[in-house]
């Protein structure tokens, strides 16, 4: 076995990468990650410097790979370690650069160690250890694996990393035949609230179109990008991904891209971008031209639920945070990250911190679940 480091995913190659990544996660595919790099969204300039790892047999055939980036900040990760960086600075140490294994700007769980054989523990450990060795070589403070799939957590535990728990809110399809059938699982008051949300959008004269990557033209993307940009600009930044990225993705992964466009008689007023996986719909970006009552809930959540029901998709992940999702039928779901820090005292302290944080997350998830809109028994209204 030999491990190589690549400053672009093209150095590993589309065929080898996709042979390992599979078809379950659209954002883990070569086309997605290559579009992120070729568009300049993931680059030295953006603070996401690729240093992907590939593990090959002696004959050159691919055995495993790891998406990896050297970073000089913590933006676009959605696993917050600002307090850790501040603690390093107060101690007179340097937290950046660090190494991060993730899909840039994408807080969705997927495999981090890409394996030709899913049970190849030797290959998984080889790449985890290679990332730590690379961190040491480059004088990085740490290595972080963000949003790994739950079936890979044991790889990181076995390698001695600290696991950190968090949660998101996901929607689960119980083989619903329609949105109305889904609402029958709600208590009466929550059911009325959801119907009122949808009615307000209809009363505003807004209708919806769903456009796949095959249907989206350049002028469509210009409209979508302009709308999405308004959301980011209100927070003082531009979208993480630029227009070139979305247009490239529409061409290279047309069946994995979905845009919901909200329109009134004058034209588009809002849009939401989704990625379609094998059994999961992922909500990503949203923007509107102004304030419309309940339009965010309809465009980003209810339209996604409708799509999942119509296409038999089992899970809808609308993104991070947002307790307002609870009353719309989204339930808490654990997410994870794994961490290694070079400084032994800080590594030990982080271990204690994430253990206590995990207990807090468990209590939080239970408290949130107690406020779900679902009826507690079949006789409740």
C-alpha positions in Angstrom: 0.0 0.0 0.0 1.1 3.6 -0.6 -0.6 6.9 0.3 -0.4 9.9 -2.0 -1.4 13.5 -1.4 -3.2 15.5 -4.1 -3.7 19.2 -4.3 -6.7 18.7 -6.7 -9.2 15.9 -6.9 -8.3 15.6 -10.6 -5.1 14.1 -9.4 -7.0 11.0 -8.2 -9.3 10.9 -11.2 -13.0 10.7 -11.8 -13.2 6.9 -12.3 -11.3 6.0 -9.2 -13.0 8.5 -7.0 -16.5 7.6 -8.1 -15.8 3.9 -7.8 -15.2 4.5 -4.1 -17.8 7.3 -3.5 -20.8 5.4 -5.1 -24.1 7.0 -5.9 -25.7 7.6 -2.5 -24.4 11.1 -1.8 -24.4 13.6 -4.7 -22.1 16.0 -2.9 -19.5 13.2 -2.4 -19.2 12.6 -6.1 -16.2 13.6 -8.1 -18.3 16.0 -10.3 -19.4 17.9 -7.2 -16.0 18.3 -5.6 -14.3 19.0 -9.0 -16.9 21.8 -9.7 -16.1 23.2 -6.3 -12.4 23.4 -7.1 -12.6 24.4 -10.8 -15.0 27.3 -10.0 -12.6 28.6 -7.4 -15.0 28.2 -4.5 -12.6 25.7 -2.9 -9.0 26.9 -3.3 -6.1 28.5 -1.5 -7.8 31.9 -2.0 -11.0 30.7 -0.2 -9.0 29.1 2.6 -9.9 25.5 1.6 -6.7 24.1 0.1 -7.2 20.6 -1.2 -4.8 17.9 0.0 -6.8 14.7 -0.7 -5.4 11.4 0.2 -5.4 8.3 -2.0 -4.5 4.7 -0.9 -3.4 2.4 -3.7 -2.3 -1.2 -4.0 1.1 -1.9 -5.4 -0.4 -2.4 -8.9 -1.8 1.1 -8.8 -5.4 0.2 -8.3 -7.4 2.4 -5.9 -8.2 1.0 -2.4 -9.4 4.0 -0.5 -9.5 7.8 -0.5 -10.1 10.7 1.8 -11.4 14.2 1.0 -9.1 16.5 2.9 -8.4 20.2 3.1 -5.9 22.5 4.8 -7.7 25.4 6.3 -6.7 28.7 7.9 -10.1 29.5 9.3 -13.3 27.7 10.4 -15.9 29.2 8.1 -18.2 27.0 6.1 -17.8 23.9 8.4 -21.0 24.0 10.6 -19.1 22.2 13.4 -18.1 25.1 15.5 -14.6 25.1 17.0 -14.1 28.9 17.5 -13.9 28.4 21.2 -11.1 25.9 20.7 -9.2 28.3 18.5 -9.6 31.1 21.1 -8.4 28.8 23.8 -5.3 28.0 21.8 -4.6 31.7 21.2 -4.9 32.5 24.9 -2.4 29.8 25.6 0.0 31.4 23.2 -0.4 28.5 20.7 -1.5 28.6 17.0 -4.7 26.8 16.0 -4.5 27.5 12.3 -3.7 25.9 9.9 -5.6 22.7 10.5 -6.8 19.8 8.4 -10.4 19.1 7.7 -12.0 16.1 6.1 -15.5 17.2 4.9 -17.5 18.3 1.9 -17.0 22.0 1.9 -19.9 24.1 3.0 -22.1 21.0 3.2 -23.4 20.0 6.7 -24.7 16.6 5.6 -23.5 13.2 6.8 -21.7 10.9 4.4 -18.8 8.6 4.3 -15.5 10.3 5.0 -13.1 7.4 4.4 -14.1 6.1 0.9 -13.4 2.4 0.7 -13.5 -0.1 -2.1 -14.5 -2.6 0.6 -16.7 -1.0 3.3 -15.2 -3.3 6.0 -11.6 -2.6 5.1 -10.5 -1.4 8.6 -6.8 -1.6 7.6 -7.3 0.9 4.8 -9.5 3.2 6.9 -6.9 3.3 9.7 -4.1 3.8 7.1 -5.8 7.0 5.8 -6.7 8.3 9.3 -3.1 7.9 10.4 -1.8 9.4 7.1 -3.9 12.5 7.7 -2.4 12.8 11.2 1.1 12.4 9.8 0.3 15.1 7.2 -0.8 17.4 9.9 2.4 16.8 11.8 4.4 17.4 8.6 2.7 20.6 7.8 2.7 21.8 11.4 -1.1 21.8 11.6 -2.7 21.9 15.0 -5.4 19.3 14.4 -7.4 17.0 12.1 -11.2 17.1 12.0 -13.6 14.7 10.3 -16.9 16.6 9.9 -20.3 14.8 9.5 -19.0 11.3 9.0 -21.7 8.7 8.5 -22.6 6.8 11.7 -21.3 3.5 10.3 -17.8 4.9 10.2 -17.6 6.2 13.7 -15.9 3.1 14.9 -13.0 3.8 12.5 -12.3 7.1 14.3 -12.8 5.7 17.8 -10.4 2.8 17.1 -7.8 5.4 15.9 -8.2 7.2 19.3 -10.0 10.3 18.0 -12.6 12.2 20.1 -16.2 12.0 18.9 -18.4 15.0 19.1 -22.2 14.8 19.0 -24.7 17.4 17.7 -28.1 17.2 16.1 -30.1 18.4 13.1 -33.8 18.1 12.3 -34.8 15.7 9.6 -38.1 14.6 8.1 -38.9 10.8 7.8 -41.2 9.4 5.2 -43.6 6.9 6.7 -44.8 5.7 3.3 -47.2 8.7 3.1 -49.4 8.8 0.0 -50.0 12.5 0.2 -49.1 15.6 2.2 -52.6 15.5 3.7 -52.0 12.0 4.9 -48.7 13.2 6.5 -50.7 15.9 8.3 -53.1 13.4 9.8 -50.2 12.3 12.1 -50.2 15.8 13.6 -52.2 17.0 16.6 -55.2 19.2 15.6 -53.6 22.5 16.4 -50.4 21.8 14.6 -52.3 20.4 11.6 -54.3 23.7 11.3 -51.1 25.7 11.6 -49.4 23.9 8.7 -52.5 24.2 6.5 -52.7 27.9 7.3 -49.0 28.3 6.2 -49.8 26.7 2.9 -53.0 28.6 2.4 -51.3 32.0 2.9 -48.9 31.3 0.1 -51.8 30.3 -2.2 -53.7 33.4 -1.3 -50.7 35.5 -2.2 -51.0 34.2 -5.8 -47.7 32.3 -5.7 -47.2 29.1 -7.6 -44.3 26.7 -7.8 -42.2 25.1 -10.5 -39.7 22.3 -10.0 -36.7 22.4 -12.3 -34.0 19.7 -12.5 -30.5 20.2 -13.6 -31.5 19.1 -17.1 -34.1 21.9 -17.3 -32.2 24.7 -15.8 -30.8 27.2 -18.3 -28.1 29.8 -17.6 -30.7 32.6 -17.3 -32.6 30.4 -14.7 -29.4 30.0 -12.7 -28.8 33.8 -12.8 -32.3 34.3 -11.3 -31.7 31.6 -8.6 -28.3 32.9 -7.7 -29.5 36.5 -7.4 -32.3 35.4 -5.1 -30.0 33.1 -3.0 -27.4 35.9 -2.8 -29.9 38.2 -1.0 -30.0 35.7 1.9 -26.2 35.7 2.2 -25.9 39.5 1.8 -28.2 40.1 4.7 -25.6 38.2 6.7 -22.8 40.2 5.2 -21.3 37.7 2.8 -21.7 36.2 -0.7 -22.8 32.6 -1.2 -20.1 30.0 -0.6 -20.7 28.6 -4.0 -20.7 30.9 -7.0 -22.7 30.9 -10.2 -20.1 29.0 -12.2 -20.3 26.2 -9.6 -24.1 25.8 -9.9 -24.0 25.9 -13.7 -21.2 23.3 -13.8 -23.1 21.1 -11.4 -26.3 21.4 -13.5 -24.3 20.0 -16.4 -22.3 17.3 -14.7 -25.0 16.0 -12.2 -28.3 17.0 -13.8 -30.3 14.3 -12.0 -29.0 15.3 -8.6 -29.9 19.0 -8.8 -33.4 20.3 -8.0 -34.6 23.9 -7.8 -38.0 24.9 -6.5 -39.0 28.3 -8.0 -41.7 30.4 -6.5 -43.4 32.8 -8.9 -46.3 35.3 -8.9 -47.7 37.0 -12.0 -44.7 39.3 -12.2 -42.2 36.4 -12.2 -39.9 34.6 -9.7 -40.0 35.8 -6.1 -38.1 33.0 -4.3 -36.1 29.9 -5.0 -34.6 27.0 -3.1 -31.8 24.7 -4.2 -31.9 21.0 -3.3 -29.7 18.0 -4.0 -31.3 14.6 -4.7 -29.6 11.6 -3.3 -30.4 7.9 -3.6 -32.8 7.9 -0.7 -32.5 11.4 0.7 -33.4 14.9 -0.3 -31.0 17.6 0.9 -32.1 21.2 1.2 -29.2 23.7 0.7 -29.9 27.3 -0.3 -32.8 29.7 -0.3 -33.5 33.3 -1.2 -36.5 35.6 -1.8 -37.1 39.0 -3.4 -39.0 40.2 -0.3 -41.1 39.2 2.7 -44.0 36.9 1.9 -46.0 35.3 4.7 -45.0 31.6 5.2 -43.1 31.5 1.9 -39.9 30.2 3.4 -41.7 27.3 5.1 -43.5 26.4 1.9 -40.5 26.7 -0.5 -37.9 25.1 1.7 -39.9 22.6 3.7 -43.4 21.7 2.4 -42.3 21.6 -1.2 -39.5 19.3 -0.2 -41.8 17.1 1.7 -44.2 17.0 -1.2 -41.3 15.9 -3.5 -40.2 13.2 -1.1 -43.7 11.8 -0.9 -44.2 11.9 -4.7 -40.9 10.2 -5.4 -40.7 7.7 -2.5 -37.7 9.3 -0.9 -37.3 8.2 2.7 -35.5 11.2 4.3 -35.4 14.9 3.9 -32.5 16.9 5.4 -33.2 20.6 5.2 -29.9 21.8 6.6 -28.6 22.9 10.0 -30.2 24.5 13.0 -33.8 25.9 13.0 -36.1 24.9 15.8 -38.9 26.2 13.7 -38.6 23.0 11.8 -40.0 21.0 14.7 -43.5 22.1 14.3 -43.4 21.3 10.6 -42.7 17.6 11.3 -38.9 17.4 11.4 -37.4 15.3 14.2 -34.0 15.5 16.0 -31.3 13.4 14.4 -27.8 12.9 15.8 -24.8 14.1 13.8 -21.2 13.6 14.5 -17.6 14.7 14.0 -14.3 13.3 15.0 -11.2 15.2 16.2 -7.5 14.8 16.8 -5.4 17.6 18.3 -1.6 17.5 18.3 -1.3 19.2 21.7 -1.8 16.4 24.3 -3.2 18.6 27.1 -5.7 20.3 24.8 -6.6 16.9 23.3 -7.4 15.6 26.7 -9.4 18.7 27.6 -11.4 18.4 24.4 -12.2 14.8 25.2 -13.8 15.9 28.5 -15.6 18.8 26.8 -17.2 16.7 24.1 -18.3 14.1 26.6 -20.2 16.7 28.6 -21.5 18.3 25.5 -22.8 15.0 24.3 -24.9 14.6 27.5 -26.3 18.1 26.9 -27.2 17.2 23.3 -29.0 14.1 24.5 -31.1 16.2 26.9 -31.8 18.7 24.3 -32.9 16.1 21.7 -35.3 14.6 24.3 -36.7 18.0 25.2 -37.2 18.9 21.5 -38.9 15.5 20.8 -41.4 16.3 23.6 -42.5 19.3 21.5 -43.0 17.5 18.2 -46.3 18.1 16.4 -47.1 14.4 16.2 -50.1 12.9 18.0 -49.0 10.9 21.0 -51.4 8.1 20.3 -53.8 7.2 17.5 -56.9 8.4 19.5 -55.5 11.9 20.1 -56.7 14.8 17.9 
